[in-house]
C-alpha cells in the first residue's frame, strides 16, 4: 500500500517580476530523509497573468 503526502508551497509572488520558489529544495530534502520519494507537483493557485503562485509538492512512500 502506498501513502501520499501533499505539502503546499507559495511562491514569492511579485506582480512586476517573476515568481520564485525558495522553499521547495529544503522540503524535498527533508522529506527524502524521512523516507519519502518526490513524485511531482500540482499547481493549486494561479495569478491573474496565469503564472503559478501556489502549488502542492507530492511525496510517496510504501507503508
Secondary structure, DSSP 8 states (H G I E B T S, - for coil): -EEEEEEEEE-B--SSS--B--SHHHHHHHHHHTT-EEEEEEEEEE-TTS-EEEEEEEEEEE-
